[in-house]
């Protein structure tokens, strides 16, 4: 009796890396996020205070309170300014 066999060779299994389901902003990835987390998780209180004070005293930017409903519009405005 003759058996009709289709492809009997086993296909090599390829290992698929699991895709990270988190959506990252443009230019960001899991590696960059993990590096940032590591930086802040290992930062001493004194280093954190110095960083916050340096940001507060910076003369090239400012901090302001923006109503949550306006944040998307402000972000678009900043993006256009940086692009153009």
Secondary structure, DSSP 8 states (H G I E B T S, - for coil): --------S------------S---TT--HHHHHHHHHHHHT--HHHHHHHHHHHHH-SS-------GGGHHHHHHHHHHHHH-
